[in-house]
Amino acid sequence: MKPMQIDILVAEIGSTTTLVNAFGNMDSSPTLLGSGSAPTTVYDVNVGLSAAVDNLQFPTTPDIPMLATSSAAGGLRMTIHGLVYDMTVKAGQEAALGAGANIHLATAGKLTQQDLLEISNVSPNLMLLAGGTDYGDRETVLYNAEMLCNSAITAPVIYCGNIQNQTAIRDMFAKANKRLYITENVYPRLDELNIEPVRGLIHRAFEEHITEAKGMAHIRDTVSGAIMPTPGAVMAAAQLLYEKLGDLMVVDVGGATTDIHSVTDGTEEIAALQISPEPRAKRTVEGDLGVYVNARSLADIVGLDKLSSEIGMDVLPIFDNYKPIPQSAEQLALTTRLAYHASRLAIMRHAGTLRYTYGLAGRKTHAMGKDLTAIRHIIATGGALTRLPQRQEILVSLTTLNASGAMLYPKPNKMAVLEDVRYIMASIGVLAQDYPEAARVLAKKYIVAV
């Protein structure tokens, strides 16, 4: 039988490792043919990309199209600037996080010179400027636009505020010769989020300006197709899977952070109690919950005595020579337990809760945060939850977190557990932009029940 030909390559350029997945038979029965990896080369990512392609040990030719996701060079660094923190700023944050950004600064109200200094220090890849519901407040966001135009900051800006200001802001940025994108208001009316148009534009802006990031100047010499932030691609894959599976959550435990993606509208019962809107597709990233870079701080959060008791040995000596990939039975035991606690804590922070207030009319119930009660599938991705030998036990335990009923999370054993067995969710997400049917087939083939 003639060997299957590679139709398309998808690279995932990480901060330390570059992975390339090769796919074939895209028109009839899309298949993952193989994967190659190499260290990421920060001075020029093309060197690491070429090495990863060579590591495929599969015949390739220069004309094979390549797509990519990237979290290298700090990923997509963004700052968010709005009018009221709990309204337009929060809406902007939801859009940026869902698109895969790392938010380094958020401001509410009028920008100050100190704010501009902090933005300069962050050196963002992209800034988001919001403010005012449609036909609401105009002054603050116009002031902020003028401050940015008069500053030395050169990062592109996405404007997603009051539509009445679009013409004025377009003129300001044109006169200042600064790059501007305009889309629909992310918070058009009180208690209404309009996330998806902003997310799509963030992906477009990221792709257009990726060559300005460190080491990315020549990426277009190798990558011919779409380029997305890696967490944004995982979210795109989650939204694709939602079409088939319904309400779901994705858990990604990494060395430095733990990401939770959820796609659900929740239940009508909880919606009636919500005090602020939540997006259907939501991502949270926990910067203190990782199993390598932040392993020691995570251990402190859990408690050293507790961890030692759980694994049956003193954890402190294990940290003396702790590796990103466990090198001993002791390291494996510790990493496994840390992966569980990182997942548990990240889910608890992602999920909303019920709160009670008391007044003359008696007790009132309020729902705060994301309602996950309708979720019926947990999907594991990332290195820890797809590679650890005891990952199945970890994943099953995550279905029992709400035994007390205090979280807006399903009661025990209401969820099925799936695994991204070939670690290709990010590839599926970027493929879905131009090859949605093929992406659906690959998701069904490689994201399977544990």
Solvent accessible surface area in square Angstrom, and as a share of the most:
residue,aa,sasa,rsa
1,M,241,1.08
2,K,161,0.68
3,P,96,0.61
4,M,78,0.35
5,Q,108,0.48
6,I,15,0.08
7,D,58,0.30
8,I,4,0.02
9,L,8,0.04
10,V,1,0.01
11,A,0,0.00
12,E,26,0.12
13,I,0,0.00
14,G,14,0.13
15,S,74,0.48
16,T,104,0.60
17,T,71,0.41
18,T,1,0.00
19,L,34,0.17
20,V,0,0.00
21,N,1,0.01
22,A,0,0.00
23,F,0,0.00
24,G,0,0.00
25,N,53,0.27
26,M,21,0.10
27,D,154,0.80
28,S,87,0.56
29,S,49,0.32
30,P,3,0.02
31,T,32,0.19
32,L,10,0.05
33,L,38,0.19
34,G,14,0.13
35,S,49,0.32
36,G,1,0.01
37,S,49,0.32
38,A,11,0.09
39,P,105,0.66
40,T,16,0.10
41,T,25,0.15
42,V,84,0.49
43,Y,153,0.58
44,D,32,0.17
45,V,2,0.01
46,N,19,0.10
47,V,71,0.41
48,G,1,0.01
49,L,0,0.00
50,S,61,0.39
51,A,43,0.33
52,A,0,0.00
53,V,25,0.14
54,D,112,0.58
55,N,73,0.38
56,L,13,0.06
57,Q,162,0.72
58,F,55,0.23
59,P,111,0.70
60,T,50,0.29
61,T,78,0.45
62,P,146,0.92
63,D,118,0.61
64,I,28,0.14
65,P,55,0.35
66,M,7,0.03
67,L,7,0.03
68,A,0,0.00
69,T,1,0.00
70,S,2,0.01
71,S,40,0.26
72,A,7,0.05
73,A,34,0.26
74,G,43,0.41
75,G,11,0.11
76,L,2,0.01
77,R,51,0.18
78,M,0,0.00
79,T,0,0.00
80,I,0,0.00
81,H,0,0.00
82,G,1,0.01
83,L,43,0.22
84,V,65,0.37
85,Y,113,0.43
86,D,102,0.53
87,M,73,0.32
88,T,4,0.02
89,V,0,0.00
90,K,53,0.23
91,A,0,0.00
92,G,0,0.00
93,Q,32,0.14
94,E,9,0.04
95,A,0,0.00
96,A,0,0.00
97,L,31,0.15
98,G,1,0.01
99,A,0,0.00
100,G,2,0.02
101,A,0,0.00
102,N,49,0.25
103,I,46,0.23
104,H,91,0.41
105,L,29,0.15
106,A,32,0.25
107,T,16,0.09
108,A,50,0.39
109,G,20,0.20
110,K,96,0.41
111,L,2,0.01
112,T,70,0.41
113,Q,130,0.58
114,Q,99,0.44
115,D,26,0.14
116,L,16,0.08
117,L,96,0.48
118,E,64,0.29
119,I,0,0.00
120,S,59,0.38
121,N,113,0.58
122,V,33,0.19
123,S,63,0.40
124,P,12,0.07
125,N,36,0.18
126,L,3,0.01
127,M,3,0.01
128,L,0,0.00
129,L,0,0.00
130,A,0,0.00
131,G,2,0.02
132,G,2,0.02
133,T,31,0.18
134,D,30,0.16
135,Y,150,0.57
136,G,33,0.32
137,D,60,0.31
138,R,98,0.36
139,E,113,0.50
140,T,14,0.08
141,V,1,0.01
142,L,42,0.21
143,Y,81,0.31
144,N,0,0.00
145,A,0,0.00
146,E,90,0.40
147,M,29,0.13
148,L,3,0.01
149,C,15,0.09
150,N,119,0.61
151,S,23,0.15
152,A,98,0.76
153,I,16,0.08
154,T,98,0.57
155,A,14,0.11
156,P,2,0.01
157,V,2,0.01
158,I,0,0.00
159,Y,0,0.00
160,C,0,0.00
161,G,0,0.00
162,N,0,0.00
163,I,63,0.32
164,Q,70,0.31
165,N,0,0.00
166,Q,42,0.19
167,T,90,0.52
168,A,37,0.28
169,I,0,0.00
170,R,117,0.43
171,D,71,0.37
172,M,50,0.22
173,F,2,0.01
174,A,74,0.57
175,K,177,0.75
176,A,34,0.26
177,N,139,0.71
178,K,43,0.18
179,R,86,0.31
180,L,40,0.20
181,Y,20,0.08
182,I,43,0.22
183,T,22,0.13
184,E,95,0.43
185,N,1,0.01
186,V,0,0.00
187,Y,5,0.02
188,P,9,0.06
189,R,141,0.51
190,L,120,0.60
191,D,95,0.49
192,E,63,0.28
193,L,35,0.17
194,N,36,0.18
195,I,12,0.06
196,E,90,0.41
197,P,42,0.26
198,V,0,0.00
199,R,9,0.03
200,G,41,0.39
201,L,19,0.09
202,I,0,0.00
203,H,33,0.15
204,R,134,0.49
205,A,1,0.01
206,F,12,0.05
207,E,51,0.23
208,E,94,0.42
209,H,34,0.15
210,I,9,0.05
211,T,47,0.28
212,E,109,0.49
213,A,17,0.13
214,K,150,0.63
215,G,14,0.14
216,M,1,0.00
217,A,64,0.49
218,H,102,0.46
219,I,0,0.00
220,R,93,0.34
221,D,112,0.58
222,T,45,0.26
223,V,0,0.00
224,S,81,0.52
225,G,20,0.19
226,A,14,0.11
227,I,0,0.00
228,M,5,0.02
229,P,1,0.01
230,T,17,0.10
231,P,24,0.15
232,G,1,0.01
233,A,0,0.00
234,V,8,0.05
235,M,2,0.01
236,A,15,0.12
237,A,0,0.00
238,A,0,0.00
239,Q,54,0.24
240,L,15,0.07
241,L,11,0.06
242,Y,48,0.18
243,E,110,0.49
244,K,155,0.66
245,L,53,0.26
246,G,25,0.24
247,D,33,0.17
248,L,0,0.00
249,M,0,0.00
250,V,0,0.00
251,V,0,0.00
252,D,31,0.16
253,V,1,0.00
254,G,26,0.25
255,G,30,0.29
256,A,40,0.31
257,T,48,0.28
258,T,0,0.00
259,D,12,0.06
260,I,0,0.00
261,H,1,0.01
262,S,0,0.00
263,V,1,0.00
264,T,1,0.01
265,D,90,0.46
266,G,17,0.16
267,T,47,0.27
268,E,158,0.71
269,E,134,0.60
270,I,15,0.07
271,A,60,0.47
272,A,87,0.68
273,L,55,0.27
274,Q,48,0.21
275,I,90,0.46
276,S,35,0.22
277,P,32,0.20
278,E,39,0.17
279,P,8,0.05
280,R,121,0.44
281,A,2,0.01
282,K,20,0.08
283,R,4,0.01
284,T,24,0.14
285,V,46,0.26
286,E,23,0.10
287,G,52,0.50
288,D,52,0.27
289,L,0,0.00
290,G,0,0.00
291,V,14,0.08
292,Y,87,0.33
293,V,104,0.60
294,N,31,0.16
295,A,2,0.01
296,R,100,0.37
297,S,49,0.32
298,L,0,0.00
299,A,0,0.00
300,D,80,0.42
301,I,78,0.39
302,V,17,0.10
303,G,24,0.23
304,L,46,0.23
305,D,124,0.64
306,K,100,0.42
307,L,0,0.00
308,S,23,0.15
309,S,89,0.58
310,E,62,0.28
311,I,27,0.14
312,G,68,0.66
313,M,70,0.31
314,D,85,0.44
315,V,1,0.00
316,L,82,0.41
317,P,79,0.50
318,I,16,0.08
319,F,35,0.15
320,D,123,0.64
321,N,94,0.48
322,Y,23,0.09
323,K,78,0.33
324,P,83,0.52
325,I,128,0.65
326,P,34,0.22
327,Q,121,0.54
328,S,47,0.30
329,A,78,0.60
330,E,77,0.34
331,Q,12,0.05
332,L,60,0.30
333,A,31,0.24
334,L,0,0.00
335,T,7,0.04
336,T,13,0.08
337,R,78,0.28
338,L,0,0.00
339,A,0,0.00
340,Y,30,0.11
341,H,2,0.01
342,A,0,0.00
343,S,0,0.00
344,R,47,0.17
345,L,26,0.13
346,A,0,0.00
347,I,0,0.00
348,M,88,0.39
349,R,108,0.39
350,H,4,0.02
351,A,9,0.07
352,G,3,0.03
353,T,42,0.25
354,L,55,0.27
355,R,124,0.45
356,Y,94,0.36
357,T,67,0.39
358,Y,163,0.62
359,G,53,0.51
360,L,198,0.98
361,A,94,0.73
362,G,33,0.32
363,R,142,0.52
364,K,115,0.49
365,T,41,0.24
366,H,48,0.22
367,A,0,0.00
368,M,72,0.32
369,G,27,0.26
370,K,5,0.02
371,D,9,0.04
372,L,0,0.00
373,T,35,0.20
374,A,23,0.18
375,I,0,0.00
376,R,104,0.38
377,H,37,0.17
378,I,0,0.00
379,I,0,0.00
380,A,0,0.00
381,T,2,0.01
382,G,1,0.01
383,G,34,0.33
384,A,13,0.10
385,L,0,0.00
386,T,4,0.02
387,R,130,0.48
388,L,11,0.05
389,P,94,0.59
390,Q,94,0.42
391,R,67,0.24
392,Q,91,0.40
393,E,103,0.46
394,I,8,0.04
395,L,0,0.00
396,V,71,0.41
397,S,35,0.23
398,L,0,0.00
399,T,5,0.03
400,T,55,0.32
401,L,34,0.17
402,N,3,0.02
403,A,79,0.61
404,S,100,0.64
405,G,30,0.29
406,A,64,0.49
407,M,23,0.10
408,L,4,0.02
409,Y,2,0.01
410,P,5,0.03
411,K,107,0.45
412,P,42,0.26
413,N,114,0.58
414,K,113,0.48
415,M,16,0.07
416,A,50,0.39
417,V,18,0.11
418,L,20,0.10
419,E,11,0.05
420,D,0,0.00
421,V,53,0.30
422,R,103,0.38
423,Y,64,0.24
424,I,1,0.01
425,M,1,0.00
426,A,5,0.04
427,S,2,0.02
428,I,0,0.00
429,G,0,0.00
430,V,0,0.00
431,L,0,0.00
432,A,16,0.13
433,Q,88,0.39
434,D,91,0.47
435,Y,82,0.31
436,P,56,0.35
437,E,118,0.53
438,A,8,0.06
439,A,0,0.00
440,R,88,0.32
441,V,59,0.34
442,L,0,0.00
443,A,4,0.03
444,K,158,0.67
445,K,79,0.33
446,Y,23,0.09
447,I,11,0.05
448,V,55,0.32
449,A,75,0.59
450,V,61,0.35
